[in-house]
Amino acid sequence: MAQRDLREIRRLAGRLEQARAELRDAIVAAHQSGESIRDIAPYAGMSPSRVHALLIEGRQTEDPPNG
């Protein structure tokens, strides 16, 4: 039973990471379309500083450094 529980945790963690990435991308898209960080924050259920951090993360994901 414990192994099944651990597999379920792994599966759900993967889904959580996917949802987080999708939320980040939606926040970036909303900001690029003209919404302010303060406007986005309540819809995301986050503080403006957390939305700002996700925007930075999203931009780094979009524009990986040339290497």
ZAMARGU-4260 file (C-alpha; in steps of 0.2 Angstrom, whole numbers, plus 5000, padded with zeros to 4 digits):
<rodrens>
0) 5000/5000/5000 | 5014/5012/5004 | 5022/5011/4987 | 5005/5015/4979 | 5004/5030/4990
5) 5021/5036/4985 | 5017/5033/4966 | 5002/5044/4968 | 5012/5058/4977 | 5024/5057/4962
10) 5010/5058/4949 | 5002/5072/4958 | 5018/5082/4960 | 5020/5081/4942 | 5003/5088/4939
15) 5006/5102/4951 | 5022/5107/4942 | 5013/5107/4925 | 4999/5117/4933 | 5012/5129/4940
20) 5020/5131/4923 | 5004/5134/4914 | 4999/5148/4927 | 5016/5156/4925 | 5013/5156/4906
25) 4996/5163/4908 | 5003/5177/4920 | 5016/5181/4907 | 5003/5182/4893 | 4991/5193/4903
30) 5005/5205/4907 | 5011/5206/4889 | 4993/5210/4884 | 4993/5225/4896 | 4987/5219/4913
35) 4997/5226/4927 | 5005/5215/4941 | 4993/5222/4953 | 4978/5218/4942 | 4984/5200/4939
40) 4988/5196/4958 | 4971/5194/4965 | 4966/5183/4950 | 4981/5172/4953 | 4978/5172/4972
45) 4995/5178/4975 | 5004/5194/4981 | 5010/5206/4968 | 5028/5202/4973 | 5025/5183/4969
50) 5017/5188/4952 | 5032/5198/4948 | 5044/5184/4953 | 5034/5172/4941 | 5035/5185/4927
55) 5054/5185/4929 | 5055/5166/4929 | 5044/5166/4914 | 5055/5178/4904 | 5070/5168/4909
60) 5061/5152/4902 | 5056/5161/4886 | 5074/5168/4883 | 5087/5155/4888 | 5104/5162/4888
65) 5115/5158/4873 | 5128/5147/4878
</rodrens>
